[in-house]
Amino acid sequence: MGNKDFIRVIGAREKNLKGINVTIPKKQITVFAGVSGSGKSALVFDTIAAESQRQLNETYSSFVRNRLPHYGQPEVESIDKLSVAIVINQKRIGGNARSTVGTVTDIYALLRLLFSRFGKPFVGDSGVFSFNNPQGMCPECEGLGKAKTVLVDRLIDKEKSLHEGAILFPTFKPGDWRWKRYVCTGLFDNDKKLKDYTKDEMDTLLYKTGFKPPHPTKDWPPTSLYEGVVPRIKRTFLDKDDSRDAARYKEAIDRVVAEALCSECDGGRLNQAVLACKLNGKSIADCCKMQISGLIRFMRTVREPGAQTIVEAITKRLTHLISIGLGYLNLNRETSSLSGGESQRIKMVRQLGNSLTDLTYIFDEPSIGLHPHDVSTINRLMQELRDKGNTVLIVEHDPDVIRIADHIVEIGPKAGTMGGSIVYEGDLHRLLTADTLTAKVLKCKPALKHEVRKPAGWLEIEHATMNNLKDISVRIPTGAMTVVTGVAGSGKSTLIHQEFPRRYPEAIFVDQSTIGVSNRSNMATYTGIFDVIRSLFAKQNRVNASLFSFNSQGACPHCKGLGMIYTDFAFMDTIAAVCEVCHGHRFTDKVLAMTFRGKNISDILGMSVDEALDFFHDKEMASVLKRLRETGIGYLSLGQPLSTLSGGELQRIKLAAELETRGNIYVLDEPTTGLHMSDVEQLIRILNRLVEQGSTLIVIEHNLEVICQADWIIDLGPGAGEEGGMVLFEGLPKDIVDCQPSLTGKYLMESIYRNYE
């Protein structure tokens, strides 16, 4: 092949990369392997993708450029033969309650067109079928399909007076300013118990609104109008999707608020006139409630001659959703409720329908959240994109994805400062003979655990029927590790995340959700070691410890201690740029001049967990840092904002906090997410340690190594959505390979007896 058939990266030094040179064949699939933190993302996302997008943006006018994300020039000498890169990452699509699978894939727009042309009776153009259009939305729920109801019995204690704290909500406690909005009105006897209120007094306290109290006390703001407790809670906490108060008081809100389908539209989101428009007996809302696989069957019943073009376009997109393993979703599903893996696969759908070629598609662990059965489907899609004439770059740990690569680049040998070098470049066949971490684990075969722990007792779930569960009952052994398996959408999360905590509320969920809501949270602050670090600096320099807080007086005044300047655009992602005053160091020059054992506070925050373990000898810090390293995140820096970490990394930080505890019930959801196969062994040791300390472990997982280490397996299926929700197997790991209907058993058997040479 000539020079034109390769992307050549010369001297890449971004993050931990050690000036590496890489040659990537075009129009082929290249997988980038290596342990977490080895530098894969630094090369693929921060160098290749960033430079491609930066150069593409440079082709636009300055007017357009100012409205695009600003990519700094990556630390690299040169990149030749770069093509336009499309990054399909795991960042959750997010959005509010009005963003659904239907709207984000444009399938809903096509359905609106179909119903406006061929639905009976005719009710208007396609715009009327939009639940975001005032002419089409249900007037009761304003197009949301559900209503939040304040449960008054949980909100007030009728045995108390206002002075005694009758309003049971954190911001309405006696003395709080919201409480004063009721005791200062002059409308109530503040010492009278609520059970003795007249009907009118109770109605005033809870619901009346929009008038000036006739005889308020002197503390009442003279221009304010009265607002009842229920409308006030609705306005402050429920009506704003991104309310900071709503996030802060989530637990209290969940206790006093119930969410139910809108009584007017029954979850259909549209007004009655629009819902009356039918096609073959179904309204557009009926179509959106159907599982995607069922909606395809319905679309085939639409035979109107003029409708075929639209029907084909809808069917094609629905088929793509099924082909990426999302046939169990419905179009009404809110995008904010999708996992990172589901979000990534939804983004893939947008690319499958286009006819563009000569692009570079970049994927970040597309196997995440997928059963081995579904990984083969994703692999086919990657090959389709390549066969259309595109270059496909995949950052991946899954052996089944690595095996479809035309070319493999392994970065390592380890993480952080011990990584950043090319340890292998070539095809799969040669990799299997190489001496790298990936090569070693690719050749390993999982072995079933035969010596299993005996249950200390049982946790039972009986007659579970939520979502797609088909009235199932299961037993979970205590003092053991249970792995819950099954294809994506089979009902694992419903069973363990929804049904299980209703019966066992004491269970601790170590999940992949975000920690905290601000850019100021990092590993040092979350684990508490930042307080120790600041004390050491204060003692050494004989100053106040608050100087070394980036939330206090020592913070850079320009970026207020963030190290970055964040520009928020309403219509696109927030743009972050390094602060030009402190150059990302977060502190004033005066603070940065103070040191502890030759390092300033910014140097310390820049250290990885592994480096900090070598630097600090304080017992309290060492024990925290050791636990973090044990969970496989020794490569992360102490000051990295938690908002920039992957779900798997966040989960492992939470896991580290639990390593010394005993006798709890833990639920972990796919803890191998983002882990190299060599790190999975370390994770299994940690899981076993928790059980040996007397805890009960329930792990939702697709990884075959982890499944093999279970004491007990519960396998759901056989398929996803309506085709799932049944218990296919419940018992010992060695017996699942003989369970004929179980896809997990089939893949486990194949893996154990596979010939890798």
C-alpha positions in Angstrom: 0.0 0.0 0.0 1.1 3.5 -0.7 1.7 6.3 1.8 -1.8 7.6 1.2 -3.3 4.6 2.9 -2.1 5.4 6.4 -2.7 8.0 9.1 0.8 8.7 10.5 1.1 10.2 14.0 4.6 11.5 14.8 5.8 12.5 18.3 2.6 12.3 20.3 3.2 13.7 23.8 -0.3 14.4 25.0 -0.7 13.6 28.8 1.5 10.5 29.5 2.4 9.7 25.9 6.2 9.4 25.5 6.7 11.1 22.0 5.2 8.0 20.2 5.0 7.4 16.5 2.0 5.3 15.2 1.0 4.2 11.7 -2.8 3.5 11.3 -4.1 1.8 8.2 -7.0 3.6 6.5 -10.3 1.8 5.7 -9.5 -0.9 8.2 -10.5 -1.6 11.9 -7.8 -0.7 14.3 -8.3 -1.6 18.0 -6.3 0.3 20.7 -5.6 -2.0 23.6 -3.8 -1.6 27.0 -4.6 -1.2 30.7 -6.8 1.6 32.0 -4.6 4.8 32.1 -2.0 3.5 29.7 -2.6 6.4 27.2 -5.1 4.9 24.8 -7.5 7.8 25.2 -4.7 10.3 25.1 -3.7 9.1 21.7 -7.1 8.4 20.1 -9.3 11.1 21.6 -7.0 13.8 22.8 -4.6 13.7 19.8 -6.2 12.1 16.7 -9.8 13.1 17.3 -9.0 16.5 18.7 -6.7 17.5 15.9 -9.2 16.3 13.2 -12.0 18.4 14.8 -9.7 21.4 15.3 -8.6 21.4 11.7 -12.2 20.9 10.5 -13.3 23.9 12.6 -10.5 26.0 11.0 -12.2 25.6 7.6 -15.3 27.6 8.8 -15.6 31.4 9.0 -14.7 33.1 12.2 -18.4 33.8 12.8 -19.1 30.0 12.8 -15.8 29.1 14.6 -16.8 31.3 17.6 -19.8 29.1 18.1 -18.0 25.8 17.9 -16.1 23.9 20.6 -12.5 25.3 20.9 -9.9 22.5 20.6 -6.4 23.3 21.7 -3.6 22.1 19.5 -2.6 18.6 20.9 1.0 17.9 21.9 2.1 16.2 18.7 4.8 17.0 16.1 2.6 16.0 13.1 -0.3 13.9 11.9 -0.4 13.1 8.2 -3.4 12.0 6.0 -6.0 12.8 8.7 -9.6 12.4 7.7 -12.7 13.9 9.3 -13.3 12.1 12.6 -16.7 11.3 14.1 -16.5 10.5 17.7 -19.1 8.1 19.1 -18.5 8.2 22.9 -20.3 7.0 26.0 -21.3 10.4 27.2 -24.9 10.0 28.2 -27.2 11.8 25.8 -29.0 13.4 28.7 -31.6 16.0 27.9 -34.8 16.7 29.8 -38.1 14.8 29.9 -39.0 16.0 26.4 -36.0 14.2 24.8 -36.9 10.6 24.0 -35.5 7.7 21.9 -38.1 8.7 19.3 -37.1 12.4 19.1 -33.3 11.8 19.2 -33.3 9.2 16.4 -35.8 11.3 14.2 -38.1 8.3 14.1 -40.8 10.3 15.9 -40.6 13.0 13.2 -41.3 10.4 10.6 -44.2 8.9 12.6 -45.7 12.4 12.9 -45.5 12.8 9.1 -47.1 9.4 8.6 -50.0 10.1 10.9 -50.6 13.6 9.6 -50.9 12.2 6.0 -52.7 8.9 6.6 -54.2 8.9 10.1 -58.0 9.1 10.4 -59.7 11.5 11.3 -57.4 14.2 9.9 -56.4 16.5 12.8 -53.7 18.7 11.2 -50.1 18.8 9.9 -47.2 16.9 11.5 -46.5 19.7 13.9 -49.8 19.0 15.8 -48.5 15.5 16.6 -45.6 16.9 18.6 -45.9 16.8 22.4 -43.6 19.8 22.5 -46.1 21.9 20.4 -48.8 23.7 22.5 -51.4 22.8 19.8 -50.6 19.1 20.2 -49.5 18.6 23.8 -51.8 17.3 26.6 -53.0 20.4 28.5 -52.9 18.6 31.8 -49.2 17.4 31.8 -48.0 19.8 29.1 -46.7 17.0 27.0 -44.7 15.1 29.6 -47.0 12.2 29.9 -46.7 12.0 33.7 -47.6 14.1 36.6 -45.8 14.6 39.9 -48.1 14.6 42.9 -47.2 15.9 46.3 -48.2 13.3 49.0 -49.7 15.7 51.6 -49.8 13.0 54.4 -46.0 12.7 54.1 -45.4 16.4 53.8 -47.2 17.5 57.0 -47.5 16.1 60.6 -51.0 17.0 61.8 -50.0 16.3 65.4 -47.7 19.4 65.3 -48.1 23.1 65.0 -46.2 25.4 62.7 -44.0 26.4 65.6 -43.3 22.7 66.3 -42.2 22.0 62.7 -45.4 20.5 61.2 -44.0 20.9 57.6 -41.8 17.9 57.1 -39.4 19.2 54.5 -35.8 20.3 55.0 -36.2 23.9 54.0 -39.4 24.5 56.0 -38.0 23.7 59.4 -38.6 26.2 62.2 -36.3 29.2 61.8 -35.7 28.7 58.1 -36.7 31.5 55.7 -39.3 29.4 53.9 -40.9 28.6 57.3 -41.1 32.3 58.0 -43.3 32.7 54.9 -46.1 30.9 56.8 -45.6 31.9 60.4 -45.3 35.7 59.5 -48.5 35.8 57.3 -50.8 36.5 60.2 -53.1 33.9 58.6 -52.6 31.1 61.1 -52.4 30.4 64.8 -48.8 29.2 64.8 -49.3 27.2 68.1 -52.4 25.4 66.9 -51.9 21.8 65.9 -52.7 21.1 62.2 -55.3 18.5 63.1 -57.4 21.3 64.7 -57.3 23.5 61.5 -60.6 24.2 59.8 -61.0 23.0 56.2 -60.4 26.6 54.9 -57.2 27.0 57.0 -55.8 23.7 55.8 -56.7 24.7 52.2 -54.9 28.1 52.7 -51.8 26.5 54.2 -51.5 23.9 51.5 -53.0 25.2 48.2 -54.1 28.9 48.1 -51.8 31.3 46.3 -51.3 34.7 44.7 -52.8 37.1 47.3 -51.4 39.6 49.9 -52.0 38.5 53.5 -54.2 41.3 55.0 -52.6 41.4 58.5 -49.0 40.0 58.3 -46.3 40.5 61.0 -43.5 43.0 60.6 -41.2 40.3 59.2 -43.4 39.7 56.1 -41.8 41.1 52.9 -44.2 43.9 52.0 -44.3 43.2 48.2 -44.6 39.4 48.5 -47.7 37.4 47.5 -48.7 34.3 49.6 -47.9 30.9 48.1 -49.2 27.6 49.6 -46.8 24.9 50.6 -47.7 22.5 47.8 -47.4 25.0 44.9 -44.2 26.3 46.4 -42.6 22.8 46.5 -43.8 22.2 42.9 -42.4 25.5 41.6 -39.1 25.3 43.5 -38.2 21.6 43.2 -40.4 19.9 40.5 -40.9 22.4 37.7 -37.2 23.0 36.8 -35.4 20.0 35.2 -32.0 21.3 36.2 -32.8 22.9 39.6 -29.8 22.7 41.9 -32.2 22.6 44.8 -33.9 19.5 43.2 -30.5 17.7 43.1 -29.6 18.7 46.7 -32.9 17.6 48.2 -33.5 14.6 46.0 -34.0 12.2 48.9 -36.6 14.5 50.6 -38.4 15.0 47.3 -38.6 11.3 46.6 -40.2 10.8 50.0 -43.0 13.4 49.6 -43.5 13.2 45.8 -45.1 10.4 43.7 -44.9 10.2 39.9 -47.7 8.7 38.0 -49.0 8.6 34.4 -51.0 11.7 33.6 -54.7 10.9 34.2 -55.8 12.9 31.2 -53.6 11.3 28.4 -52.6 8.1 30.2 -48.9 8.8 29.4 -49.6 9.5 25.7 -48.3 13.1 26.1 -50.9 14.5 23.5 -54.3 16.0 23.7 -57.5 14.0 23.1 -58.1 15.2 19.6 -54.6 14.1 18.4 -54.9 10.8 20.3 -58.2 10.2 18.4 -56.3 10.1 15.1 -55.6 6.4 14.3 -53.8 4.3 11.8 -54.9 0.7 11.7 -56.5 1.1 15.1 -53.4 2.6 16.8 -52.7 6.2 17.8 -49.2 7.7 17.5 -48.9 7.4 21.3 -49.7 3.7 21.1 -46.9 3.3 18.6 -44.4 5.1 20.9 -45.4 2.8 23.8 -44.7 -0.4 21.8 -41.4 -2.2 22.1 -39.3 -1.4 19.0 -39.5 -5.0 17.8 -43.3 -4.9 18.1 -43.5 -1.5 16.3 -41.7 -3.0 13.3 -44.4 -5.7 13.1 -47.1 -3.0 13.3 -45.4 -0.9 10.5 -45.7 -3.9 8.2 -49.5 -3.8 8.5 -49.6 -0.2 7.1 -50.3 -0.9 3.4 -51.6 2.5 2.0 -49.8 2.9 -1.3 -48.7 6.5 -0.7 -47.3 5.7 2.7 -44.7 3.2 1.7 -41.8 5.6 1.4 -42.3 6.9 4.9 -43.0 3.3 6.3 -39.7 2.1 4.7 -37.7 5.0 6.2 -39.2 4.2 9.7 -38.7 0.5 9.4 -35.1 1.0 8.3 -34.3 3.1 11.4 -36.1 0.6 13.7 -34.2 -2.3 12.2 -30.9 -0.4 12.9 -32.0 -0.1 16.6 -32.7 -3.8 16.7 -29.3 -4.6 15.0 -27.4 -2.8 17.8 -29.3 -4.7 20.5 -31.8 -2.0 21.5 -35.0 -3.7 20.2 -36.2 -3.8 23.8 -36.6 0.0 24.1 -39.6 2.0 23.1 -39.7 5.4 21.4 -41.2 7.0 24.6 -38.1 6.1 26.7 -36.5 9.3 28.0 -32.9 9.7 26.8 -31.8 10.9 30.3 -32.6 7.3 31.6 -30.3 5.6 29.1 -27.0 4.1 30.3 -23.7 5.2 28.7 -23.6 2.1 26.6 -27.2 2.6 25.4 -26.5 6.2 24.6 -23.4 5.3 22.5 -25.4 2.7 20.5 -28.2 5.3 19.9 -25.5 7.6 18.4 -24.4 4.7 16.2 -27.9 4.6 14.7 -27.5 8.1 13.3 -24.4 7.0 11.4 -25.7 3.7 10.0 -28.2 5.5 7.7 -25.8 7.9 6.0 -24.0 7.4 2.8 -20.7 9.2 3.7 -17.4 7.5 3.2 -13.7 8.2 3.8 -14.5 9.2 7.4 -12.8 8.1 10.6 -15.2 6.7 13.1 -13.9 6.6 16.7 -15.6 4.4 19.3 -15.0 4.3 23.1 -15.5 0.7 24.4 -18.6 -0.1 22.3 -19.0 -3.4 24.1 -19.9 -1.8 27.4 -23.1 -3.1 28.9 -23.4 -5.9 26.3 -23.7 -9.6 26.8 -21.2 -11.6 24.6 -24.3 -12.5 22.4 -24.8 -8.8 21.6 -21.1 -8.0 21.1 -21.1 -10.0 17.9 -23.9 -7.7 16.6 -21.8 -4.6 17.4 -18.8 -6.3 15.6 -20.9 -6.7 12.5 -21.8 -3.0 12.5 -18.1 -2.0 12.9 -17.3 -4.2 9.9 -20.2 -2.6 7.9 -18.8 0.9 8.6 -15.3 -0.3 7.4 -16.7 -2.0 4.3 -18.4 1.3 3.3 -14.9 2.7 2.9 -14.4 4.2 6.4 -11.5 4.0 8.9 -12.7 2.6 12.3 -10.7 3.2 15.5 -11.9 1.4 18.6 -10.6 1.8 22.2 -11.5 -1.5 23.7 -10.8 -4.2 26.3 -13.2 -6.9 25.2 -11.4 -9.9 23.6 -14.2 -10.5 21.2 -13.9 -7.0 19.8 -10.1 -7.2 19.7 -10.4 -10.3 17.5 -12.2 -8.5 14.7 -9.4 -5.9 14.3 -7.4 -5.7 11.1 -4.7 -3.9 13.1 -4.0 -3.7 16.8 -2.0 -1.1 18.7 -1.3 -1.8 22.3 -0.1 1.0 24.6 1.6 0.4 27.9 3.2 -1.4 29.4 1.3 -0.2 32.5 -0.7 2.9 33.5 0.1 6.5 34.2 3.9 7.3 34.1 4.6 3.6 33.5 2.5 3.7 30.3 2.5 6.0 27.2 4.7 3.7 25.0 3.8 1.5 22.0 4.3 -2.1 23.1 2.8 -3.8 20.1 1.6 -2.9 16.5 0.4 -5.5 14.1 -2.3 -8.1 13.5 -4.0 -10.5 15.9 -2.1 -13.6 14.9 1.3 -12.0 15.8 -0.1 -10.4 19.0 -0.9 -13.9 20.3 2.9 -14.7 20.1 3.9 -11.4 21.7 4.9 -10.8 25.4 2.3 -8.1 26.3 -0.4 -7.9 29.0 -3.2 -8.1 26.3 -1.5 -11.1 24.6 -1.3 -13.0 27.9 -4.9 -12.5 28.8 -6.2 -13.2 25.3 -4.7 -16.7 25.6 -6.1 -17.3 29.1 -9.3 -19.4 29.3 -11.8 -18.8 32.1 -12.1 -21.6 34.5 -15.3 -22.5 36.4 -15.3 -22.2 40.2 -16.0 -25.6 41.7 -15.4 -24.9 45.4 -18.3 -22.5 46.1 -19.3 -21.0 49.4 -22.2 -22.4 51.3 -25.0 -19.9 51.9 -25.4 -18.5 55.4 -29.1 -17.9 54.6 -31.3 -16.6 51.7 -32.7 -13.3 50.5 -35.9 -13.9 48.6 -37.7 -12.0 45.9 -41.2 -13.4 45.3 -43.6 -12.7 42.4 -41.7 -9.8 40.8 -43.7 -8.3 38.0 -42.3 -4.8 37.4 -41.5 -3.8 33.8 -40.9 -7.0 31.8 -40.5 -9.5 34.7 -42.9 -12.4 34.3 -44.0 -13.0 37.9 -40.6 -14.4 38.9 -39.3 -15.6 42.2 -35.5 -15.9 43.0 -33.4 -16.7 46.1 -30.0 -14.9 46.7 -27.6 -16.6 49.1 -26.2 -14.5 52.0 -22.5 -14.6 52.7 -21.7 -15.5 49.1 -21.3 -13.8 45.7 -24.2 -14.0 43.3 -23.7 -13.0 39.7 -26.9 -11.9 37.8 -26.5 -12.5 34.0 -28.5 -12.2 30.8 -28.6 -10.1 27.6 -29.1 -6.3 27.8 -32.8 -5.6 28.4 -33.5 -9.1 29.9 -34.7 -7.6 33.2 -31.5 -7.7 35.4 -31.6 -4.1 36.4 -35.4 -4.2 37.1 -34.9 -7.2 39.3 -31.9 -6.0 41.3 -32.2 -2.2 41.1 -36.0 -1.9 41.5 -37.5 -5.0 43.0 -34.7 -6.0 45.4 -34.3 -2.7 47.3 -38.1 -2.6 47.9 -37.7 -5.8 49.9 -34.2 -5.1 51.3 -33.8 -1.3 51.6 -30.5 -1.8 53.6 -28.7 -2.9 50.5 -25.8 -0.6 49.5 -25.6 0.1 45.7 -22.1 0.8 44.5 -23.1 2.0 41.0 -21.6 4.1 38.2 -23.7 7.2 38.8 -22.0 10.6 39.2 -20.7 11.7 42.6 -21.5 15.3 43.6 -22.8 17.9 41.2 -19.9 20.3 40.8 -16.6 20.6 39.0 -14.9 21.1 42.4 -15.3 17.5 43.5 -12.2 15.4 43.0 -10.7 12.2 44.4 -8.8 14.1 47.1 -11.9 16.0 48.3 -14.2 13.0 48.0 -12.0 10.6 50.0 -11.2 13.3 52.7 -7.4 13.1 52.1 -7.3 16.7 50.9 -7.9 17.9 54.5 -4.8 16.0 55.6 -2.8 17.4 52.7 -3.8 21.0 53.5 -2.9 20.4 57.2 0.5 19.2 56.3 1.1 22.3 54.1 -0.2 24.7 56.7 2.0 23.2 59.4 5.1 23.3 57.2 4.5 26.9 56.1 3.0 28.2 59.4 -0.1 29.6 57.7 -3.8 28.9 57.8 -5.0 25.6 56.1 -7.8 27.4 54.3 -5.1 29.1 52.1 -4.6 25.7 50.4 -8.2 25.2 49.5 -9.2 26.0 45.9 -12.7 27.0 47.3 -11.2 29.6 49.7 -8.9 32.5 49.9 -5.9 30.9 48.2 -7.9 30.2 44.9 -6.9 31.9 41.7 -9.4 34.9 41.5 -9.8 34.6 37.7 -11.1 31.0 37.5 -12.2 30.9 41.2 -10.0 27.9 41.9 -11.3 25.6 39.1 -8.2 25.9 36.9 -10.5 26.0 33.9 -12.9 28.7 32.5 -16.2 27.1 31.6 -18.4 28.8 29.0 -22.0 27.6 29.1 -23.9 27.7 25.8 -27.6 27.0 26.0 -27.7 25.1 22.7 -24.5 23.0 22.9 -22.0 21.4 25.3 -20.2 23.6 27.8 -16.8 24.6 26.6 -13.8 24.4 28.9 -10.5 26.2 28.5 -7.4 26.3 30.8 -7.3 29.5 32.9 -4.8 31.9 31.4 -4.0 33.5 34.7 -3.0 30.4 36.8 -2.4 28.1 33.8 -4.6 25.4 35.3 -2.8 25.4 38.7 -5.9 26.7 40.5 -4.1 28.8 43.2 -2.5 32.2 43.5 1.2 32.6 43.0 1.7 33.3 46.7 0.2 29.9 47.6 2.1 28.1 44.8 5.3 29.4 46.3 4.7 27.4 49.5 6.0 23.9 49.4 5.9 20.6 51.3 8.9 18.4 50.8 9.8 20.2 47.6 6.3 20.1 46.1 3.6 22.8 45.9 -0.1 22.1 46.4 -0.8 22.0 42.6 2.1 19.4 42.2 0.4 17.3 44.8 -3.1 17.5 43.1 -1.3 16.5 39.8 0.1 13.3 41.4 -1.5 10.0 40.6 -2.6 7.7 43.4 0.5 5.5 42.8 2.8 8.5 43.0 1.1 9.9 46.1 1.6 6.5 47.8 5.3 6.8 47.3 5.4 10.4 48.4 3.3 10.4 51.6 4.0 8.4 54.7 1.0 9.5 56.7 -0.9 6.4 58.0 -4.3 7.9 57.4 -3.5 8.9 53.8 -1.7 5.6 53.0 -4.7 3.5 54.0 -7.0 5.5 51.7 -4.5 5.6 48.8 -3.9 1.8 49.1 -7.6 1.1 48.8 -7.9 3.3 45.7 -4.9 1.5 44.2 -6.4 -1.9 45.0 -9.5 -1.1 43.0 -7.4 -0.5 39.9 -7.4 3.3 39.7 -3.8 4.0 40.8 -3.3 5.9 37.6 -5.8 8.7 38.3 -4.6 12.0 39.6 -5.8 13.3 43.0 -7.1 16.6 41.6 -8.9 15.2 38.5 -12.5 16.5 38.7 -15.0 13.6 39.4 -17.1 15.0 36.6 -14.5 13.9 34.0 -14.2 10.3 35.2 -16.0 7.3 33.5 -18.8 5.4 35.2 -16.4 2.5 35.9 -13.9 4.8 37.5 -16.5 6.4 39.7 -17.8 3.0 40.8 -14.3 1.9 41.8 -13.8 5.0 43.9 -17.0 4.2 45.8 -15.9 0.6 46.0 -12.6 1.6 47.6 -14.5 3.4 50.4 -16.2 0.0 51.3 -13.2 -2.2 51.4 -12.8 -2.2 55.2 -16.4 -2.7 56.1 -18.1 -5.9 57.1 -21.5 -7.6 57.0 -23.3 -5.5 54.4 -25.3 -6.3 51.3 -23.6 -4.9 48.3 -25.0 -4.5 44.7 -22.5 -3.8 41.9 -23.6 -3.1 38.4 -21.0 -4.2 35.8 -17.9 -3.4 37.9 -15.5 -4.6 35.1 -16.6 -1.5 33.0 -13.5 0.1 31.5 -11.1 -2.5 33.0 -8.4 -4.2 31.0 -8.7 -8.0 31.3 -5.5 -8.1 33.4 -7.2 -5.8 36.0 -10.2 -8.0 36.2 -8.2 -10.5 38.3 -7.5 -7.8 40.8 -11.2 -6.8 40.9 -12.2 -10.5 41.5 -9.8 -10.5 44.5 -11.5 -7.4 45.9 -15.0 -8.9 45.4 -13.9 -12.1 47.2 -12.4 -10.1 50.0 -15.7 -8.3 50.6 -17.5 -11.6 50.9 -14.8 -13.1 53.2 -15.3 -10.1 55.5 -18.9 -11.3 56.0 -20.7 -9.3 53.3 -23.2 -10.5 50.7 -22.4 -9.5 47.1 -24.8 -9.3 44.2 -23.0 -8.4 40.9 -24.7 -7.7 37.6 -22.1 -8.6 35.0 -21.4 -9.9 31.5 -17.7 -10.6 32.0 -17.1 -14.4 31.7 -14.2 -14.3 34.2 -16.4 -12.8 36.9 -19.3 -15.1 36.1 -16.9 -18.1 36.6 -16.0 -16.8 40.1 -19.6 -16.7 41.3 -20.9 -18.9 44.1 -24.4 -18.6 42.7 -25.8 -17.5 39.3 -29.2 -16.1 38.3 -29.6 -15.9 34.5 -32.5 -14.0 33.0 -33.8 -14.1 29.5 -34.1 -15.6 27.0 -34.2 -12.3 25.1 -34.7 -8.6 25.8 -37.8 -6.6 26.7 -41.0 -8.6 26.1 -38.9 -11.6 25.1 -37.1 -11.5 28.5 -38.1 -11.3 32.1 -37.9 -15.1 32.9 -35.5 -17.0 35.1 -33.6 -19.4 32.8 -31.2 -20.6 35.4 -30.6 -20.4 39.1 -27.8 -22.4 40.7 -24.2 -23.2 40.7 -21.8 -22.0 38.0 -20.7 -25.5 36.9 -24.3 -26.3 36.0 -25.2 -23.3 33.8 -23.2 -24.7 30.9 -25.7 -27.5 30.6 -28.7 -25.1 30.6 -29.9 -25.3 26.9 -32.0 -22.0 26.8 -29.2 -19.9 28.4 -27.1 -17.8 26.1 -24.8 -17.1 29.0 -24.2 -20.9 29.4 -23.6 -21.2 25.7 -21.0 -18.5 25.6 -19.4 -19.7 28.8 -19.0 -23.2 27.3 -17.5 -21.8 24.1 -15.1 -19.6 26.0 -13.9 -22.5 28.2 -13.2 -24.8 25.3 -12.1 -22.2 22.7 -8.8 -22.8 20.9 -7.0 -19.5 20.8 -4.0 -20.5 18.6 
